Amino acid sequence: MRRWATAIAASVALLVAGCSTGSSGSSSGTGGTVTFALPAGTIPTYISPFVSGPVSNNVDLFQFTPFMWRPLYWYGINGTPNINYQQSMAGVPTYSNGGKTVTVTLNKKFKWSNGKPVTNRDVELWLNLLKAEKGEYLGYSPGSIPDNVTSMSFPASSPYQFSITFNKAYSHLWVLYDELSEIVPIPQHAWDKTAASSPVGNYDTTAAGVKAVWKFLNGQSTQESTYTTNPLWQVVDGPWKLSGFSTVTGASTFVPNKSYTGPNKPKIAKFEELPFTSTSAEFDALRSGQVDYGYLPPEDASQASYFTSRGYTVSKWTDFGFNGILLNDTNPTAGPFLKQLYIRQAMQTLINQPQISKDIWNGFAFPSYGPIPPTPSSSYLSSALKQNPYPYSLSHAESLLKSHGWNVVPNGTDTCAKPGTGPAQCGAGIAAGAKLDLTQETATGSSPFLAEVQDMVSSWRSAGISVAIQQKSQSAIFASLEPCSGGNAGCGWDMANIGQPGSTATYSPQYLPAPGPWFGTDSANNVGGYSNAKMDQLISATYTSGSIQAIQNLAGYAAQQLPTLWQPDYAYQISVISPKLHGALPQDPNLNLYPQNWSLGG
């Protein structure tokens, strides 16, 4: 599931004035130029691969910095979210010390653009920054790396090897997909500085020094006007270098890193990312041929035939994650309702996912019944999650409410007729006469998404569950997502729905689809305060057993218990790819791009 903090852009882009005409009329060098449309209103805002949560967004994380700096391990192969050792900077890790110590060997072929080798010292700098400034790092979850690390070893005598010792033996699967997945080697010989004028040193090896390094790098990362001139950002190990960046629009231009030593060297001469103020502006540019790789706004999905008839490929880009309506169990008014499993079951039963996917999203959405998505295909999806445990049924929803002491008022508002905690009563904290009345904060920006929410609200209303829609910007919703505690005045939300295309949740940069960070009692992203002892046990098992079955057990239980209400998953985008662009498929479910694999032709 994507970190909730990553879905917000810090600024709004302008449509690029005089933007390239793409492959149809512009080229630079023998390989030509390819243009790619960024999500509307989202532009790069942070360049360092030690990504800062407060100021970063998904473009930074997936479609900007990875072009220049490669992660230790690469996830995404042939359209699946699995690990790709061919693209990785290290081989299969080994374990010792009863499984508590993991040893990683780096691939010696990787070098920095200045010819220096990528060594364990570059990994050490990144991990030292994480240890010192974990709260600033976008992917940090309490209890995971570096909290569960007892020691690290970076032997100078073996510069291509390092070891990490954890506080106990964890699943090898979890260590690889959720711990080592976070690491991005960064050039210690160029970045271990405390100021632009200071010499490079070993500052990161002291507590005060590493904080000074972080302060310097973070400050440089936010100076967008220097992205193409700052010496720091010229030292890369990825296939691309940034050659142009507009601080006004966020337009980015990449050229091949001529010193790149990894696999799949770029074939095209230039790669441009184009920002837009709105989906309609992007759509106009796409139709006019200014974009080689763009997207159809959901409201224009019916226009797919216009492009396919002209030779374009229209393809759903699905990401690996889940899409849920957040519930605030700690809200003093709504919490007593939302804590009741039977109420959540009644609400889930009234979400007609197949109908919503077909009629509202024109087939570009698909039903999902738990935290493991049905697409892309993965071994984590059990047969149980391929079937809907709560198929649409108004009569069943009404029966659930009546059997628990509610006076059901179709198209009105139900009231509690039998207060108490017995099996046929309303439940703890629900008083006699209490009205089943809730408010859902709903993200603005997509007319099909609003139509979906209205469809659900209408269905709930048919069983007397009254849910008012309160539209807010994504940033305003994210700002309120926290549990109520200690009289927290900022906590006033009942339900929150951010699930529109391009802003739903994905399992990156931690890739194991075990949703502990969102459903565990003390987990970092458990913004609604959900607590279930068996859920906690199943989450713990995914960290230690090393079993895909443990993940399936957790996912199956979550599908039944409804810590969130499941709604259709949407394609991250409906991609439209020029017939002249080759190598763009399959699309990566972890949202990475591979422009080094692209080529242009007739």
N, C-alpha and C positions, 0 to 999 in steps of 0.2 A: 504494500500500500504506500503510495507516495506520501512523504511527509506533508502534513497539512500546511506547514509554513512555506513549502516550495511553490505553491500554486499561484502566488500573487506576484505580479510584476510591479516594479517600483515606479515605473513611468509609462507613458503612453507614446507609441511611435507615430510618426507621420508617414504617409505614403511617400515613397522615395520619388523625389522630383527627378525627371529625366532618367529613370532607372534603365538598366540594361535591357535590350530587347531579347536577351536570352540566346538560346542556341540557334534561333531562326535568323539572327542578324548580327550577332556580336561574338567575337572570339578574341582570345589573347594567347598567342602562341599556337602550337600545332594542335593542342588538345581542345581548344575552345573554352567557352565560359558557360557554366550552368548556374541558373538562378533558382533559389528555393525560398518559398514564402514562409515567414515566421507566423506563429499564431497571432491573430489580431490583438493589438494592445500589449504585446509582450516583446521585450527587447533584451539583449545582453546588458547586465548591470554589474557583473563581477567577473574578473578574469582569472584569479588564482584558483588552482585546483583544490586548495584547502578551502572549501566552499563555506562561506559564512551564511548561516540561516537567516539572520535578520534582514539581509539586503539582497538575497539571491532568489532566482526563480528557475523553472524547469529548463528554459533555454540555456542558461548558464551551465546547468548540471549535465544536460544530455546533448546539446546541439551547439556548443561553443567551446568550452575548455577541453573536452576530450579530443578535439581535433589536434590540439597542441601538446597535451600532456596525457600520457597513457596511464590507466590504472594498472595496478599490479596484476590483477586478473580481469579478463574480459568476459562479460556475460552477454550471450546472444549468439546463436549459431543456427543458420538455416531456418530462420523464422521462429525459433524456440527460445525460451529464456535461459537455456542451459549454459554452462561454462564452455568457453571456447579457448582451449589451450593453445591453438595455433596463433591466436591473436594476443595471447597473454605474455607478460614479461617474466613469468616464472613458471616452473614446472609443477608437477603434482606434489603437494606438501607431504612430509613424513612426520610421524609421531613417535614420541618416546616418553619416558618418565610416567608410565602408567596412563598415557594418553593426555597428560596435562601440557606437554611441551610440543609445539609444532615448529618444524624447521622448513624453511623455504629456500630454494636455490634459484637465483636469478639467471635468466638467459643472457649469456655474454654478448650476444649479437647487438643488443640495444645500446645505442650511444646517443648522447646529447648532440644538438646541432653544431656545437663547437668542437666535436670530436672526442670529448671526455666520455668514459664509459658510465653507464648507469650502475651504481653499486649499492651495497647495503647502507652506506652513509646517507644516500638520498632517501632511503626508506626511514632511516633513523630520524632525520630531520622532520619528516612528516609526522611520525609517531610522537616525537617530543613535542611538537606543536599541539597535537591532539591531547596529550596528557596535560599540558599546561593550560590549554584554552578549549577544553571539550565543550563548554557551554556555548561557544561561538560557532562550533561546527554543525552544519546542517544535519548530518546523519547521526548525531549522538543520541543514544538512548541510555538512561540510567541503568547501571548493572551490566551493560555490555562493554566492549572495548572503549576506553582503557580501564574501566572500573574493575574488570575481572582479570586484569593482568598483574601478576606478581613480579615478573622480571622480564627483561629483554636483553638479547645478546647480539652484537654486531661486530664480530671479530675482524680486526684489521688484517689478520693473516689469511682470512677467507672472505675477500670483499664481495663475493657474489652469493653469500649465504647469511641468513639471520634466523634467530629463534625467538619465539614468544612463549612464555610459560604462564598458563592460566591458573586460577585459584582452584580449579577442579577439572576433571576430564569431561569435556563436552563432546557432543556428537561431531564427528568429522564433517558431516554434511553441513551442520550449523556453522562450524568454524570457517569452512571454505566459503559458504554463501552469505554469511551474515557478519563475520569478523574480518577476515582477510579481504573481503570485497570492498571494504572501506578505504584501503590503503592506496595512495597515489604517490609514487616516488617523485620527489622534486629536487632540483639541482642544488645540492648543498654547497658546491664549490662556487655558485653564483648568487645564491639567495640567503645564505647565512650571514645577514647583515642587520645592523640596527639603524642605519641611515643610508641615504643614497651616497654620501661622501665617505662612509666608513669602509674599511677593508673587510674582506670576507674573513670570518674566523670560525670558531667553534662555540659561538655564543649560545647555541641551543642546548648545550650540555649543562648549563646552570639554570636554576629556577628563574633568576632575574633576567638572564640573557635571553632565554627562549621567549619570555613575555615581550621583551624589546623587539625581538625578531618578528613576532606575530604583529605587534603594533605597526611596525614598519611595512610589512608585506600587506597587511589589511589596508593601511592608508594608501599604498600604491595601487591596490586593486580597485579602489573606488575613484581613482583619477582617470576617468575615461578618455580625456583628451591626450593622454600619454600612452595609450594602449599600443600604438604602433611604433613608438619611439623609445619607450623605456627599455633600457638594456636587460632588465629582469625578464621581460616577456619575449625576448629574442632567443632565449635558451630553451629549446623545446626538444622533446623526443618523439612527438607524434608526426603524422604524415603531412601536417599543414602548418603554415605560419600566417599570422594575421598581417595583411598588408594595407588594409584600409578600414577605418571605423569612423562613423559619423556620430558625434556627440549630440547632434540635433535629432536625427532620426533613428539611430541605432543600427543603420545599415552596416554590414560587415563584409569584407572581402578577404578571402583566403587564397594563398598561392602555395604550391607544393614546397615542402621542406626538402631541399635538394640533398640534405645530409641524412635523411631518414633511413634507418637501417632495419626497420621492422618489415613485416609482410605487407603485400599489396600496396606498392608504390602508386601514387596518383597518376591517372591517365589524362585527366583534363588539366588545362593550364590555369584555370581560375574558378573559384566557387564563391558565389555571392548569396548572402542571406538578406532578404528584403522584408522590412517591417511595414505594417499597414495600420491605419487608424481604426479600421472596421472590417468585418467579414465581407461587406458589400464592396469595399474598395479593392480587397484582394480578389474577389470574384470578377470584377471588371477587368483587372489586370490579367487574370487567368484567361478570360475570354479573348482578350486582345493579343495574346501570345507573348506577354512580357514576363511570364513565369514558366519555367520548365517543370517545376515540381511544386504544385500548390495543393489546394484543398477546396472542396465544396462546402460552403456553410450548410449546416443541417437543414435550414429552411429552404435551401435550394437543391436538396438531394434529388428532386425530380428532374433536374437538369443534367443528370449523369449521361443520358442518351445523346445530348448535344455534343458532348466530348467524345464518347465512344464512337459515334458516327464519323468523327474526324480523326480517328486513329489513336486517340489518347487511351491510356489505361486508367480506369477508375477502380480503386482498391481500398477496402477498409483497413485502416492501420489500427489494430487492436493492441492495447497494452496489457501487461500482466498484472492484474490487480483486482480489486473489488469495489463495488459501488453501493454505499449504504446511506440511509438517512440517520443522522446522529441523534441520539436521545440523551436528555439530561436527567439522569436519575437523581441528581442532587438538588434539582430545583425544588424549593419548598412547596410549590403549588402543583406543578406537573409531575414531579418525581414519584409521588405515591401511585399515580396512574401508570407511569411508564415502567415501574418496577414489577408490575403484575404481568407474568408471562401470558396469561390468558388474554389480556388487553393487547399485548404485542402480537399474539397469534391472530386475534380478530382483525387487527389492522393489516397484518401481512396477508391474510386471506382475501382482503379486499383490494390488493394491488394486482391488477390483471396484467401481468407482465407480457404474455404473448400478444395481447391486443394492443398494448402500448407500443411494443416493438414494431408491430406490423403497421398499424394505422397512423401513429404519430411520427415514428421515425423512419417510415418507408423502408423497413428492413435493415436499416443501418444501426440498429440496436438489437440486443438479444437478451433473453431472460437469464438471470443469474440467481442462484438459490443459496449461496453461501460465500465464504471468503476465498474459494478457489474458482477462478473464472472458467467457463466452459471453453473459451477460446482465448489465447492459443492453446493448442493441445499440450498437455503435460501429464506426467505420471502421478501428480499429486491429486488429480481429480478422481475421486472414487465413484463407483456406480451409484452410490446413494445421492451424490450431489448432482447427478444427471437428471434426477426426478424432482419435481416440485413437491416439497413436503407440505406446502400450504397452497393448494390450487384455489383459484378464485371461487368463492361461494358466499353469497350474501346470507343464505339461511344458516350456514355453519357459524359465521361471524355473530349473527344475532343469537344463536343458541349458546355460544360461549359466554356472551354478556349476560343473558337471562339466567343461565345456570350459576352465575356468580353474583346474583343479587341485584342486577340492574334493571331498571324500568326502561326498556328500549323504546325510543321515540323515533321511528323512521323519518328522515328528513328534518329532524329536530335535534334536540340535545338530550342524551340519556342522563338519568339521575340515579344515584345509588339508593336503592330501596332497602337493602339489607347490609348495613355496615357490620364490620367485624372481620376476624381472621379465619373463620371456618371455611371449609371447602365450598360452601354454597353462598359465601358472603363476599363483599366487594374487595376486602383486603386491608392490610395495615395502612393506617394513615388516611383512609378515605372515609369521610364522615357521611352521615345520613343526609340525603339531599344534594350531595356533591354532584356537580355537573361535569360530564366528560367533555371538557372544553380545553383545547390546546391551541398553540400557535406554532407555525413552522416558518422559520426564517429561510427564505428561498433566494438563491442567487439570481441576479439579473443578467441579461445578455443573450439569451437564447429563447426565441419564441416557441420552438418545439418543446424545450424543457419546461417552460411555463405551462404549456398545454398538458404535458405529462402530470405535473403537480396538480393542476386543476382537475384532471381526470381522477387522480387518487383522492383528492379532497371530496369530490362528488361521490365517489364510492363509499368513503368513510361516512359521509353524511347520510347515505341511504340506510346505515345501521345506527344512526344517532350519535356517531362520533364526530364532534364538531372541531374542525381544524381550520383556523384562520391563516391565510397566507400573508406573510410580511416580507415584501421584496426588499432586498438590500444588496449592495455591491459585495463581491466576494471578500474584499479586504475588510469591510465592516463585519461580515459574518465571522471571519477568522479571528478578528480582534476580540470577539465575545466568547470564543470557544475555550472555556475552562470550567472546572467544577466549582460549585458554590461551597465556600468554606470560610469560617470566621467572619460571617457577615459581609462577604465579598459583594460589593455594590455593582461590580461589573458583570455579575452573572445573572442574566435575566432571561436566558433562552430556554425554550422547551424542547424544540426539535430544530435541526439545522440540515438543510439540503443544498449541497454545493455540486451535486452530481450532474453537471452538464459536460458535453464533450470538451476535452482539453483540460479539464480541471478535476477529474475523478482521481481515484487513488491507485497507485502502482507500487509494486514491491521493489523499488530501487531507491538508494543504492545498496540496500540489503535485500538479497534476492531469494531467500528461503520463504515460501508462502505460508509461514506460521504466524498468524496475526496476534501474537502475544503483546506487542507494543500498543495495541489498541483495545484489547479486551481484558488484559491482566489487571488485577485489582490495583496494583501500584505502578502500572506501566506509564511510560512517558506520554503517550498519545491518547490515553484513556480520558478524553476531555469531558465525558459525561458521568464519570464515577461509577461505571458498571462494576459489579463485584459478584463473583460466583466461584465458590471454593473448588468445585469440580473443574471448572474452566481453568483455574490457576494450576491445578494438578496436570491437566492435559497440556497446558502451555509449557510447564516445566519438563514434561516428558519429551517434547520436541527438541529441547536444548541438549538432552543427555542421551537419548536412546539411539540416535542415528538412524531412525527408521522412518521410511516414507509412510508406513502405516500409522505412526504416531501423528504425523501431520494430517492424514486423512481422518483419524479419530477426532482431532481437535476441530477440523473443518466441519465434520458431520455434526458434532455437538453444537458448534456455533450456528449452523444452519437451523437447528431445532430450537435453540434457546433465544435466538434473535437479540443479541446485544445491540444490533442495529437492524433497521428494517431494510430488507434487500429490495433493490429496484433494478431495472434493466441496466446492463452494462452498455456503454456506447463506444463506438470506435473513437480512438483518440482524435482521428480526423478521417474524413473521406478523401483520400489522396487522389489527385489528378496529375498524371505523369505524361509528359510529352512523348510522342512516338519517336522523337529523335534521341531521347535519353534512355540509355541501356544500363542495366546493372542495379537499378533501384529496388528491385524485388528479390527476395521477400523482405518486407519491412520488419524492423526489429521490435519485438514486444517490450523491450526495455527502453524504447524511445531513442536509441542511438541512431545516428546517421553514418553512412559509409561512403562519402563522396569520393574517396580514393578508389572505390570499385566502379565508379561511373565512367561512362564514355558516351560520346556523341556520334551519331551516324544518321544516314538517310532513312 
